[in-house]
Amino acid sequence: MYLELRHLRSIKAIHDMGGLAKAADILNITQSALSHQIKGLEDRVGMDLFVRRSKPLKLSMAGIKMLKLAERILPEIAQLEEDFRGFESGMTGRLHIAIECHACFEWLFPILNVFRDYHSNVDIDIKPGLAFNALPALAAGEVDLVISADPEDLPNIEFHELFSYKPVFVCAKEHPLAEKPFIEASDFAEQTVITYPVPLERLDLFSQLLIPANITPLLIRKIELTSIILLLVGANKGVSVLPDWVLRSTADTNQILQKQLTSRGMSRSLYAAVRTQDGHKPFVQTFLNLSYEALKYLPQK
């Protein structure tokens, strides 16, 4: 038996309206066309779907079976159509995020909390394990947005600059480097550097300062949590370099000093990478607009 959605809509309309004439009006077809459609459907199923000469027109047992099918399927089709309209308009969709910046969670989570108020129907997720293969994953459609400090010229990928930040040197108040007005690459040669557990070339301290100067610290100690890094630095167990937004929102800074890197200071920018075809979507634009002002959403110490 071959059924079309129009058949289910017609059966439900006739049942709801109690007759062909009113059902034809709401279906926007002629009564003759509707009658012909029902006759053809009855020929296909091999039995009457309505009790003839009943007023209002009543469904037969076979018709009731088909009505139940219509009442189950038509709402699902309507929801699917609504979902597709949302996808097409960019009001709903998926925003799976990969992060190349380990400390970005400090500002990203507050942004996502605000984002949900605008786009509750968008599927948000942070994809773990992709931090250093994030851009290939973006191109392959595995994720939808990548937070990165290193923009690249890639086909069908666009980078949006979010905000600038300064990598800042931190040490204990009694550390010998605490007396210097600024910190240079050579100052790290005899230091224990406490940093995040990521490849060194992904860290601003190394990519922007130490690797170009061919300087290797005495010891590199990798710690997952910012709070533990600051605790160890405050206890004079080593030094670190952290984004200024981390220090701005962290209360555990009483035992440490902050110093500028190099005489001119160091500045970096964060970017959001998206597929070019997705950049216009309203929920992507909302994320970008919130991220441009991300630092104002940070908890203040």
For each residue, the residues with C-beta under 8 A, 3 or more apart:
1: 44 45
2: 44
3: 7 8 41
4: 7 8
5: 8 9 73 74 77
6: 9 10 37
7: 3 4 10 11 37 41 66
8: 3 4 5 11 12 66 69 70 73 74
9: 5 6 12 13 27 70 74
10: 6 7 13 14 23 27 34 37 38 41
11: 7 8 14 15 49 59 63 66 67 70
12: 8 9 15 16 67 70 71 74
13: 9 10 16 17 23 26 27
14: 10 11 17 18 19 20 23 34 38 50 57
15: 11 12 18 59 63 67
16: 12 13 23
17: 13 14 22 23 26
18: 14 15 22 55 56 57
19: 14 22 23 55 56 57
20: 14 23 24 31 34 35 38 57
21: 24 25 31
22: 17 18 19 25 26
23: 10 13 14 16 17 19 20 26 27 34
24: 20 21 27 29 30 31 33 34
25: 21 22 28
26: 13 17 22 23
27: 9 10 13 23 24 34
28: 25
29: 24 33 34 37
30: 24 33 34
31: 20 21 24 34 35
32: 35 36
33: 24 29 30 36 37
34: 10 14 20 23 24 27 29 30 31 37 38
35: 20 31 32 38 39
36: 32 33 39 40
37: 6 7 10 29 33 34 40 41
38: 10 14 20 34 35 41 42 49 50
39: 35 36 42 43
40: 36 37 43 44
41: 3 7 10 37 38 44 45 49
42: 38 39 45 46 47 48 49
43: 39 40 46
44: 1 2 40 41
45: 1 41 42 49 62
46: 42 43
47: 42 60 62
48: 42 51 52 60 62 63
49: 11 38 41 42 45 59 60 62 63 66
50: 14 38 54 57 58 59 60 63
51: 48 54 57 58 59 60
52: 48
53:
54: 50 51 57 58
55: 18 19
56: 18 19
57: 14 18 19 20 50 51 54
58: 50 51 54
59: 11 15 49 50 51 63 64 66 67
60: 47 48 49 50 51 63 64
61: 64 65
62: 45 47 48 49 65 66
63: 11 15 48 49 50 59 60 66 67
64: 59 60 61 67 68
65: 61 62 68 69
66: 7 8 11 49 59 62 63 69 70
67: 11 12 15 59 63 64 70 71
68: 64 65 71 72
69: 8 65 66 72 73
70: 8 9 11 12 66 67 73 74
71: 12 67 68 74 75
72: 68 69 75 76
73: 5 8 69 70 76 77
74: 5 8 9 12 70 71 77 78
75: 71 72 78 79
76: 72 73 79 80
77: 5 73 74 80 81
78: 74 75 81 82
79: 75 76 82 83
80: 76 77 83 84
81: 77 78 84 85
82: 78 79 85 86
83: 79 80 86 87 92
84: 80 81 87 88
85: 81 82 88 89
86: 82 83 89 91 92 93 121
87: 83 84 90 92 93
88: 84 85
89: 85 86 92 282
90: 87 93 280 281 282 283 284
91: 86 119 121 282 283
92: 83 86 87 89 119 121 122 283
93: 86 87 90 122 123 144 281 283
94: 122 123 125 144
95: 122 123 124 125 144 145 283 284 287
96: 123 124 125 126 127 142 143 144 145
97: 108 124 125 126 127 143 144 145 146 147
98: 126 127 130 131 134 137 138 143 145 146 147
99: 102 104 105 108 126 131 134 146 147
100: 131 132 134 146 147 148 149 150 202
101: 104 147 148 149 270
102: 99 105 131 196 197 198 202
103: 106 196 226 242 243 245 246
104: 99 101 107 108 147 270
105: 99 102 108 109
106: 103 109 226 243 245 246 249 298
107: 104 110 111 245 249 294 295 297 298
108: 97 99 104 105 111 112 126 147 294
109: 105 106 112 113
110: 107 113 114 294 297 298 299
111: 107 108 114 115 287 290 291 294 297
112: 108 109 115 116 124
113: 109 110 116 117
114: 110 111 117 118 290 297
115: 111 112 118 119 122 124 283 286 287 290
116: 112 113 119 120 124
117: 113 114 120
118: 114 115 283 286
119: 91 92 115 116 122 282 283 286
120: 116 117
121: 86 91 92
122: 92 93 94 95 115 119 283
123: 93 94 95 96
124: 95 96 97 112 115 116
125: 94 95 96 97
126: 96 97 98 99 108
127: 96 97 98 130 137 142 143
128:
129:
130: 98 127 133 134 137 142 143
131: 98 99 100 102 134 198
132: 100 198 199 202
133: 130 136 137
134: 98 99 100 130 131 137 138 143 146 148
135: 138 139 146 148 152 154 157 273
136: 133 139 140
137: 98 127 130 133 134 140 142 143 146
138: 98 134 135 141 142 143 144 145 146 157 273 274 275
139: 135 136 154 156 157 275
140: 136 137
141: 138 275
142: 96 127 130 137 138
143: 96 97 98 127 130 134 137 138 146
144: 93 94 95 96 97 138 274 275 278 284
145: 95 96 97 98 138 272 273 274 284 287
146: 97 98 99 100 134 135 137 138 143 272 273 274
147: 97 98 99 100 101 104 108 162 270 271 272 273
148: 100 101 134 135 151 159 270 271 272 273
149: 100 101 204 268 269 270 271
150: 100 271
151: 148 159 271 273
152: 135 157 159
153:
154: 135 139 157 273
155:
156: 139 275 276 277
157: 135 138 139 152 154 273 274 275 276
158: 273 274 275 276 279
159: 148 151 152 271 272 273
160: 271 272 273 274 279 288
161: 269 270 271
162: 147 269 270 271 272 288 291 292 294
163: 269 270 291 292 293 294 295
164: 267 268 269 270
165: 243 244 245 267 268 269 270
166: 243 244 260 261 265 266 267 268
167: 204 205 208 241 242 243 244 261 266 268
168: 241 242 243 244 247 258 259 260 261
169: 177 183 239 240 241 258 259 260 261
170: 230 233 239 240 241 242 247 253 256 257 258 259
171: 175 177 178 233 236 239 240 256 257 259
172: 175 178 233 234 235 236 255 256 257
173: 178 255 256 257
174: 178 236
175: 171 172 178 236 239 257
176: 179
177: 169 171 180 183 187 191 239 259
178: 171 172 173 174 175 257 259
179: 176
180: 177 183 187 259
181: 259 260
182: 259 260 261 262 263 265
183: 169 177 180 187 188 259 260 261 262
184: 187 262 263
185: 188 209 210 212 213 215 262
186: 189 213 215
187: 177 180 183 184 191
188: 183 185 191 193 205 209 210 215 217 239
189: 186 215 216 217 218
190: 217 218
191: 177 187 188 217 218 219 238 239
192: 217 218 219 220 221 237 238 239
193: 188 205 217 219 220 221 238 239 240 241
194: 221 222 223 229 232 233 237 238 239 240
195: 198 203 205 220 221 222 223 229 240 241
196: 102 103 203 222 223 224 229
197: 102 222 223 224
198: 102 131 132 195 202 203
199: 132 202 203
200: 203 206 207 211 220
201: 206 207 211
202: 100 102 132 198 199 207
203: 195 196 198 199 200 206 207 241
204: 149 167 207 208 209 241 243 266 268
205: 167 188 193 195 208 209 210 241 261
206: 200 201 203 209 210 211
207: 200 201 202 203 204 211
208: 167 204 205 212 266 268
209: 185 188 204 205 206 212 213 215 261 262 266
210: 185 188 205 206 213 215 216 217
211: 200 201 206 207 214
212: 185 208 209
213: 185 186 209 210
214: 211
215: 185 186 188 189 209 210
216: 189 210
217: 188 189 190 191 192 193 210 220
218: 189 190 191 192
219: 191 192 193 238
220: 192 193 195 200 217
221: 192 193 194 195 232 237 238
222: 194 195 196 197
223: 194 195 196 197 228 229 232
224: 196 197 228
225: 228 229
226: 103 106 229 230 242 246 250
227: 230 231 250 252
228: 223 224 225 231 232
229: 194 195 196 223 225 226 232 233 240 242
230: 170 226 227 233 234 240 250 252 253 256
231: 227 228 234 235 252
232: 194 221 223 228 229 235 237 238
233: 170 171 172 194 229 230 236 237 238 239 240 255 256
234: 172 230 231 252 254 255 256
235: 172 231 232 255
236: 171 172 174 175 233
237: 192 194 221 232 233
238: 191 192 193 194 219 221 232 233
239: 169 170 171 175 177 188 191 192 193 194 233
240: 169 170 171 193 194 195 229 230 233
241: 167 168 169 170 193 195 203 204 205 261
242: 103 167 168 170 226 229 246 247
243: 103 106 165 166 167 168 204 246 247 268
244: 165 166 167 168 247 248
245: 103 106 107 165 248 249 294 295 298
246: 103 106 226 242 243 249 250
247: 168 170 242 243 244 250 253 258
248: 244 245 295 298 300 301
249: 106 107 245 246 298 299 300 301
250: 226 227 230 246 247 253 301
251: 301
252: 227 230 231 234 255
253: 170 230 247 250 256 258 301
254: 234
255: 172 173 233 234 235 252
256: 170 171 172 173 230 233 234 253
257: 170 171 172 173 175 178
258: 168 169 170 247 253
259: 168 169 170 171 177 178 180 181 182 183
260: 166 168 169 181 182 183 265 266
261: 166 167 168 169 182 183 205 209 241 265 266
262: 182 183 184 185 209 265 266
263: 182 184
264:
265: 166 182 260 261 262
266: 166 167 204 208 209 260 261 262
267: 164 165 166
268: 149 164 165 166 167 204 208 243
269: 149 161 162 163 164 165
270: 101 104 147 148 149 161 162 163 164 165
271: 147 148 149 150 151 159 160 161 162
272: 145 146 147 148 159 160 162 287 288 291
273: 135 138 145 146 147 148 151 154 157 158 159 160
274: 138 144 145 146 157 158 160 278 279 284
275: 138 139 141 144 156 157 158 278 279
276: 156 157 158 279
277: 156
278: 144 274 275 281 284
279: 158 160 274 275 276 284
280: 90 284 285
281: 90 93 278 284 285
282: 89 90 91 119 285 286
283: 90 91 92 93 95 115 118 119 122 286 287
284: 90 95 144 145 274 278 279 280 281 287 288
285: 280 281 282 288 289
286: 115 118 119 282 283 289 290
287: 95 111 115 145 272 283 284 290 291
288: 160 162 272 284 285 291 292
289: 285 286 292 293
290: 111 114 115 286 287 293 294 297
291: 111 162 163 272 287 288 294
292: 162 163 288 289
293: 163 289 290 296 297
294: 107 108 110 111 162 163 245 290 291 297 298
295: 107 163 245 248 298
296: 293
297: 107 110 111 114 290 293 294
298: 106 107 110 245 248 249 294 295
299: 110 249
300: 248 249
301: 248 249 250 251 253
